[in-house]
Amino acid sequence: MRLTWLILALLVTGWAAQAGAQVPVRQPDQQLTGTITRADYQRYRAVPFSVPRGTVRLVVAFDYDQRAQKTVIDLGVEDQHGLRGSSGGNKADFTIGESDATPSYLPGRIEPGRWRLVLAVPNIRPGITARWTARIWYLRAAEAELAAPLVADRGSGWYRGDLHLHSAHSDGTCPSQSGKRVPCPVFKTLETAAERGLDFVAITDHNTTSAQAAIREAQPYFDRLLLIPGREITTFFGHFNIFGVSAPIDYRVTPNGPVSFNAIADRVHALGGLVSINHPALPSGEPCMGCGWAMPGADLARVDAIEVVNGGAALLPGGVEGPLSGRAFWLKALSAQRPVTAIGGSDNHDGAQTAPIAGSVGRPTTVVWADGLTQRAILAGLRAGRVFIDIGGMAESMLDLRVSNGRTTAEMGSILRAATSDQLIAHMTVQAMPGARLDLMAGDAVITSVAIDGARDVDLPIDRQDRPLIVRAVVRAPDGKVILMSNAVTISGANGSDRP
């Protein structure tokens, strides 16, 4: 009998412990309070509030007392056009944005004006007065992009992720239960990423934000896998990923038209996101329309990263070092002394694919040193450039590079000023398969090559005086194929005025 009553209680009250949104740490923009008595039993109450102009994300946190007396207040919300959702008693808070919302609520434009909380009272005992509080935040621009659910933050360290994944929301497909090829749900890709031990991913469907709702729904389940909003902006003149932005962005670039790469990049940066050029050396044509980089008027100073290793391109002749890789494009950008980060992306289009080959989820893996497993920290780590690319997606791999001139030590992704008379030393931390070799590189030229047996720290002199000098490291398997690739330290002249 006791079990029967417990089941009935759950049917009435639901599970209210799970949050539906990340509540901002700052004080709310508005706080509403009120009371419920027996007179409100089995009735609905509409509580009005005004949404100001410029709001792109609404966050509401709701609480009430007298739960011990079996009081239940269900929660919903409506805008000027009707109900935007109702979560009953199963969520303590929720968010609604243009492209995503807490499950139970509908995403869409946040129109300014009069909205209403919809409170339903399925139970309150005679003689009980319950007090409720609703805290409301009206988020704008960059602040709204950071209002994603959190995962368990493990603090500073190396984090492994895949920054180029497609799903049913563009051209991702996978086998159905009966073996038919069908649009692949986001959940399958996330499941595979979690199984492969990744810490973060970005679903980057072509030009659309529709996957953000599925990502919002999935994040509480994948509480050890950070889901970063992403998109592949796909144009006639090149493809580029944007990370950390869920807001709709017009992608229709035309020469001398109102939409340009530079304008998109500026908008992404204003929202706190990053811009990364994808597979820039691929040819454009019928097999891959608009894939090569021929963007009119593009200012590369606005680019944060370049996809140096693309999973699909890695399967083509020449592999990750061939003419179709992004390596030459990246090195050319660095030669102009622009701080731009080399990253990898599987460009996966089948989230259920399990074969350990380039193009499957996590192959390649981008490994980032970050202050924590949060969207803000991962994006900052990518921007800083202390990043290496693990082509094979091996969980224990490591490649860190620092360069010293005797006075200062610079990490990957930075510029070190040094006179031609300075003695330069490269400090590397490496972990790779037995029989692997480490190549210390100056651009595309090998300075020194040494054997690596498992994990070790390596210090090597750099006997080159040309400036600027792009120092990077590559680890090769016993068969000579690249398995790890570092970012670079650019050595400039002591006064920083050298040019290629």
Buried (B, 14 or more C-beta within 10 A) or exposed (E): EEEEEEEEEEEBBBEBEEBBBBBBEEEBBBEBEBEBEEEBBEEEBEBEBEBEEEBBBBBBBBBBBBBEEEBBBBBBBBBEEEEBBBBBBBBBBBBBBBBBBBBBBEBBEBEBEEBBBBBBBBBBEEEBEBEBBBBBBBBEBBBBBBBBBBBEEEEEEBBBBBBBBBBBBBEBBBBEEEEEEEEBBBBBBBBBBBEBEBBBBBBBBBBBBBBBBBBBBBBBEBEEBBBBBBBBBBBBBBBBBBBBBBBBBEBEBEEEEEEBBBBBBBBBBEBBBBBBBBBBBBEBEEEBEBBBBEBBEBEBEBBBBBBBBBBBBBEBEEBBBBEBBBBBBBBBBBBEBBBBBBBBBBBBBBBBBEEEBBBBBBBBBBBBBBBBBBBBBBBBBBBBBBBBBBBBBBEEBBBBBBBBBEEEBBBBBBBBBBEEEBEBBBBBEBBBBEEBBBBBBBBEEEBBEEEBEEEBEBEBEBEBEEBBBBBBBBBBBEEEEBBBBBBBBBBBBBEEEBEE
